[in-house]
């Protein structure tokens, strides 16, 4: 009975026939993950019949996407890609294990592009919007409006006010740990607030560890120059392989030389493909999984892809996802190398 009820709700949603209460009921059922198999079969069937563009519009897709991705314990991830056909709305879902592992694209989040258009449309990761505050939670790659990126570690969050960000300054608030790669703008300083501590930069790359489990806030620089202090004074300015450690309670601080690579080792568990071509993507995959990947069709190198694998996915999972979105195939040869073949991109 429950299965039939959910199927009727889902069909009604696609046809825009649900009340607000029925729509909320459907979203809550999706969140439980009890009907993943039905959703998988339904979406795959719709894709085969090129039915998505006729039935599920961008707003509906975004509703489902944002609801699933806002789950506190969600293992969801968004993947954006650029394969090379006419623009159209595509919805792809991949469900695995006990929780939903979601590969989904709606409207401008997923579409092919010709070689003449290299830049990809910006993805909006899972975000909770309350008034003008944007709040990103959990491990994910965050694209900020100024072009900067922030890689959040597990049990971390990043907030900023969308009305004031990138006006006179670029200010965010961090809880937990994150790696920042900030676009240079000497007119608009980038400021990270962690409690009463402020980290101020113009354009650089650095790591901040402000986990609740630690008594200290640690700021470590990998590129550029960073100023650390509070509202009353500046503690110091640090450069690559230097760190300032501040006690959260006493605000006593110390500055040390340190191996920044060791501090940011946590990032090695993640595989981030951020709007890059397949040559770069294969290089990163080969390096992470210690495997040789060979391309049969040179046109595959023209394809661009953005994908975030943040849960220590195995090699086959990564390859299956990538090959499915750029319409290629892969197989292992006798010596263990991987051969990738397909039509590629123009």
C-alpha positions as CSV (number, residue, x, y, z in Angstrom):
1,X,0.0,0.0,0.0
2,X,2.8,2.4,0.9
3,X,4.6,1.7,-2.4
4,X,1.4,2.4,-4.4
5,X,0.8,5.6,-2.5
6,X,4.3,6.8,-3.2
7,X,4.0,5.9,-6.9
8,X,0.8,7.9,-7.1
9,X,2.3,10.9,-5.4
10,X,5.3,10.8,-7.7
11,X,3.2,10.6,-10.9
12,X,1.0,13.4,-9.5
13,X,4.1,15.5,-8.9
14,X,5.3,15.1,-12.4
15,X,1.9,16.2,-13.7
16,X,1.8,19.2,-11.3
17,X,-1.4,17.8,-9.6
18,X,-0.2,17.7,-6.0
19,X,-1.3,20.0,-3.2
20,X,1.4,21.6,-1.0
21,X,0.7,19.0,1.7
22,X,1.0,16.1,-0.7
23,X,4.2,17.5,-2.2
24,X,5.7,17.8,1.3
25,X,4.6,14.2,2.0
26,X,6.3,13.0,-1.2
27,X,9.6,14.8,-0.4
28,X,9.6,13.3,3.1
29,X,9.2,9.8,1.7
30,X,12.1,10.4,-0.7
31,X,14.2,11.5,2.2
32,X,13.7,8.2,4.0
33,X,15.2,6.3,1.1
34,X,12.6,3.5,1.2
35,X,11.7,3.8,-2.5
36,X,15.1,4.2,-4.1
37,X,14.6,1.2,-6.4
38,X,11.4,2.6,-7.8
39,X,13.0,6.0,-8.4
40,X,16.0,4.5,-10.1
41,X,13.8,2.4,-12.4
42,X,11.5,5.3,-13.1
43,X,14.2,7.8,-13.9
44,X,16.1,5.4,-16.1
45,X,13.0,4.6,-18.0
46,X,12.3,8.3,-18.5
47,X,15.8,8.8,-19.8
48,X,15.5,6.0,-22.3
49,X,12.4,7.5,-23.7
50,X,13.8,11.1,-23.6
51,X,10.8,11.8,-21.4
52,X,12.4,14.0,-18.8
53,X,12.2,17.3,-20.8
54,X,8.5,16.8,-21.3
55,X,7.5,15.8,-17.8
56,X,10.0,17.2,-15.2
57,X,10.8,20.8,-15.5
58,X,13.7,22.6,-13.9
59,X,11.8,23.8,-10.8
60,X,10.6,20.3,-10.0
61,X,14.0,18.9,-10.4
62,X,15.5,21.6,-8.2
63,X,12.9,20.9,-5.5
64,X,13.8,17.2,-5.3
65,X,17.6,17.9,-5.6
66,X,17.7,20.5,-2.9
67,X,15.5,18.5,-0.6
68,X,17.6,15.4,-0.8
69,X,20.9,17.3,-0.6
70,X,19.7,19.2,2.5
71,X,19.6,15.9,4.5
72,X,22.0,16.2,7.5
73,X,23.4,12.7,7.0
74,X,23.1,12.7,3.2
75,X,25.9,11.1,1.2
76,X,24.6,13.0,-1.9
77,X,26.8,14.8,-4.3
78,X,26.2,17.0,-7.3
79,X,28.1,16.4,-10.6
80,X,28.2,19.0,-13.4
81,X,29.4,18.1,-16.8
82,X,29.7,19.4,-20.4
83,X,29.1,16.7,-23.0
84,X,28.5,18.3,-26.6
85,X,24.9,18.2,-27.8
86,X,21.9,20.6,-27.9
87,X,21.0,22.0,-24.5
88,X,18.3,20.1,-22.7
89,X,17.1,19.3,-19.3
90,X,18.6,16.0,-18.1
91,X,17.9,14.1,-14.9
92,X,20.2,11.2,-13.9
93,X,20.1,9.4,-10.6
94,X,22.3,6.8,-9.1
95,X,21.2,5.0,-6.0
96,X,23.6,2.7,-4.1
97,X,23.9,1.0,-0.7
98,X,21.6,2.0,2.2
99,X,21.7,5.7,1.4
100,X,21.1,7.6,-1.7
101,X,24.2,8.4,-3.8
102,X,22.8,11.0,-6.1
103,X,24.1,11.9,-9.6
104,X,21.5,14.5,-10.7
105,X,21.4,17.3,-13.2
106,X,18.6,19.6,-13.9
107,X,18.3,22.6,-16.2
108,X,21.6,24.5,-16.4
109,X,23.3,22.2,-13.9
110,X,24.0,19.6,-16.5
111,X,24.5,20.1,-20.2
112,X,26.8,19.4,-23.0
113,X,28.8,22.3,-24.5
114,X,30.7,22.7,-27.8
115,X,34.5,23.2,-27.6
116,X,34.1,26.9,-28.4
117,X,32.4,27.4,-25.0
118,X,34.8,26.2,-22.3
119,X,33.5,27.8,-19.1
120,X,30.8,25.7,-17.3
121,X,27.7,27.1,-15.6
122,X,28.1,27.4,-11.9
123,X,26.5,24.7,-9.8
124,X,24.8,25.7,-6.6
125,X,25.8,23.1,-4.0
126,X,23.4,22.0,-1.3
127,X,22.6,25.3,0.4
128,X,20.0,26.3,3.0
129,X,18.7,29.8,2.5
130,X,17.2,31.7,5.4
131,X,16.6,35.4,4.6
132,X,19.9,36.4,2.9
133,X,22.1,33.9,4.7
134,X,23.6,31.0,2.6
135,X,24.7,28.0,4.7
136,X,26.7,25.1,3.3
137,X,27.0,22.1,5.5
138,X,29.0,18.9,5.4
139,X,31.9,17.9,3.1
140,X,31.6,19.5,-0.3
141,X,33.2,21.8,-2.8
142,X,31.7,25.3,-2.5
143,X,31.9,27.8,-5.4
144,X,31.6,31.3,-4.1
145,X,30.1,34.2,-6.2
146,X,33.6,35.8,-6.6
147,X,35.1,32.7,-8.2
148,X,36.8,31.5,-5.1
149,X,36.4,27.9,-3.9
150,X,36.2,26.3,-0.5
151,X,36.6,22.6,0.2
152,X,34.7,21.8,3.4
153,X,35.9,18.9,5.5
154,X,33.4,16.6,7.3
155,X,31.2,18.1,10.1
156,X,32.0,21.6,8.9
157,X,29.9,24.5,7.7
158,X,30.4,27.8,5.8
159,X,28.0,30.8,5.8
160,X,27.9,34.1,4.1
161,X,25.3,36.9,3.5
162,X,24.5,36.9,-0.2
163,X,23.5,40.6,-0.1
164,X,26.8,41.9,1.4
165,X,29.3,39.4,0.0
166,X,31.6,40.9,-2.6
167,X,30.4,44.4,-2.0
168,X,33.2,46.2,-0.1
169,X,34.6,42.9,1.4
170,X,34.1,39.2,0.9
171,X,33.3,37.8,4.3
172,X,32.4,34.2,5.4
173,X,32.0,32.4,8.7
174,X,33.5,28.9,9.1
175,X,32.8,26.2,11.6
176,X,35.0,23.1,11.5
177,X,37.8,22.8,8.8
178,X,38.1,24.0,5.3
179,X,40.7,24.6,2.5
180,X,40.3,28.0,0.8
181,X,41.5,28.9,-2.7
182,X,40.7,32.6,-3.0
183,X,40.6,34.7,-6.2
184,X,42.8,37.8,-5.9
185,X,41.1,41.1,-5.5
186,X,43.1,43.9,-3.9
187,X,40.0,46.1,-3.7
188,X,37.9,43.5,-1.7
189,X,39.7,41.7,1.1
190,X,38.5,38.1,1.8
191,X,37.8,37.6,5.6
192,X,37.1,34.3,7.3
193,X,35.5,34.6,10.7
194,X,36.1,31.7,13.1
195,X,34.6,32.8,16.5
196,X,36.4,36.0,17.4
197,X,39.4,35.2,15.1
198,X,39.6,36.8,11.7
199,X,41.7,35.6,8.8
200,X,42.2,38.2,6.1
201,X,43.6,37.7,2.6
202,X,43.5,39.3,-0.8
203,X,44.1,36.2,-2.9
204,X,45.8,33.0,-1.7
205,X,45.3,29.4,-0.6
206,X,45.2,28.3,3.0
207,X,43.7,25.9,5.5
208,X,41.8,26.7,8.6
209,X,41.1,24.1,11.3
210,X,38.6,25.4,13.8
211,X,37.0,22.1,14.9
212,X,34.9,22.1,18.0
213,X,36.9,19.2,19.3
214,X,40.1,21.3,19.4
215,X,41.1,24.1,21.9
216,X,42.9,25.9,19.1
217,X,42.2,27.6,15.7
218,X,45.0,26.8,13.3
219,X,45.6,28.8,10.1
220,X,48.1,27.3,7.6
221,X,49.2,28.9,4.3
222,X,50.0,26.9,1.2
223,X,50.2,29.9,-1.3
224,X,50.3,33.6,-0.9
225,X,50.1,35.6,2.3
226,X,47.5,35.6,5.2
227,X,46.9,38.0,8.1
228,X,45.5,36.5,11.3
229,X,44.1,38.5,14.2
230,X,40.9,39.6,16.0
231,X,39.0,42.9,16.2
232,X,41.6,44.5,18.5
233,X,45.0,43.4,17.1
234,X,46.9,41.5,14.4
235,X,48.6,38.4,15.6
236,X,50.8,38.0,12.5
237,X,51.2,37.7,8.8
238,X,52.2,34.2,7.5
239,X,53.4,32.8,4.2
240,X,53.6,29.3,2.7
241,X,54.5,26.6,5.2
242,X,53.8,28.8,8.1
243,X,51.0,28.5,10.7
244,X,49.4,30.6,13.4
245,X,47.8,28.7,16.3
246,X,45.4,30.6,18.5
247,X,43.8,29.3,21.8
248,X,40.1,29.8,21.6
249,X,39.7,30.6,25.3
250,X,42.8,32.7,26.2
251,X,43.6,34.0,22.6
252,X,47.3,33.3,23.2
253,X,48.9,32.5,19.9
254,X,52.1,31.2,18.4
255,X,53.6,31.3,14.9
256,X,55.5,28.3,13.5
257,X,57.1,27.0,10.4
258,X,55.2,23.8,9.4
259,X,54.7,21.3,6.5
260,X,51.5,22.6,4.9
261,X,51.2,19.5,2.9
262,X,50.9,17.4,6.0
263,X,48.2,19.7,7.4
264,X,46.1,19.4,4.3
265,X,46.5,15.7,3.9
266,X,42.8,15.3,4.6
267,X,42.1,16.6,1.1
268,X,43.8,13.5,-0.4
269,X,40.7,11.4,0.4
270,X,38.7,13.6,-2.0
271,X,38.7,13.6,-5.8
272,X,37.8,17.0,-7.1
273,X,37.4,17.4,-10.9
274,X,36.4,21.1,-11.2
275,X,35.5,22.0,-14.8
276,X,38.6,20.4,-16.3
277,X,39.3,18.5,-19.5
278,X,39.6,14.7,-19.6
279,X,43.4,14.9,-19.9
280,X,43.6,16.6,-16.6
281,X,40.9,14.4,-15.1
282,X,42.7,11.2,-16.1
283,X,45.9,12.5,-14.7
284,X,44.3,13.1,-11.3
285,X,42.5,9.8,-11.3
286,X,45.7,7.9,-12.3
287,X,47.6,9.6,-9.5
288,X,45.0,8.9,-6.8
289,X,44.4,5.3,-7.7
290,X,47.9,4.4,-8.9
291,X,46.7,3.1,-12.3
292,X,47.5,3.7,-16.0
293,X,44.6,5.0,-18.1
294,X,44.9,5.1,-21.9
295,X,42.7,6.9,-24.3
296,X,41.8,5.3,-27.6
297,X,39.9,8.2,-29.2
298,X,41.8,11.5,-28.9
299,X,38.5,13.4,-29.0
300,X,37.8,12.2,-25.5
301,X,40.4,14.6,-24.3
302,X,38.2,17.5,-25.5
303,X,35.4,16.6,-23.0
304,X,35.2,18.7,-19.9
305,X,33.7,17.5,-16.6
306,X,33.1,18.7,-13.1
307,X,32.6,16.0,-10.4
308,X,33.2,15.7,-6.7
309,X,33.9,12.3,-5.2
310,X,34.0,12.9,-1.4
311,X,33.3,9.5,0.1
312,X,36.4,7.4,-0.8
313,X,34.7,5.9,-3.8
314,X,36.5,3.0,-5.5
315,X,38.0,3.3,-9.0
316,X,35.3,1.5,-10.8
317,X,32.6,3.7,-9.3
318,X,34.5,6.8,-10.4
319,X,35.0,5.5,-13.9
320,X,31.4,4.4,-14.3
321,X,30.1,7.8,-13.4
322,X,32.5,9.6,-15.7
323,X,32.0,7.3,-18.6
324,X,28.2,7.6,-18.3
325,X,28.2,11.3,-18.5
326,X,30.7,11.7,-21.4
327,X,29.3,8.7,-23.3
328,X,32.4,6.6,-23.2
329,X,33.3,3.0,-22.1
330,X,36.3,1.5,-20.3
331,X,37.9,-1.9,-19.9
332,X,41.0,-3.4,-18.4
333,X,43.7,-4.9,-20.6
334,X,45.9,-7.8,-19.7
335,X,48.6,-5.8,-17.9
336,X,46.0,-4.1,-15.7
337,X,45.9,-0.7,-17.5
338,X,42.6,0.9,-18.3
339,X,41.5,1.6,-21.9
340,X,38.9,4.3,-22.4
341,X,37.1,4.6,-25.7
342,X,34.0,6.4,-27.2
343,X,33.0,9.1,-29.5
344,X,34.5,11.9,-27.4
345,X,33.7,15.7,-27.8
346,X,34.3,18.1,-30.6
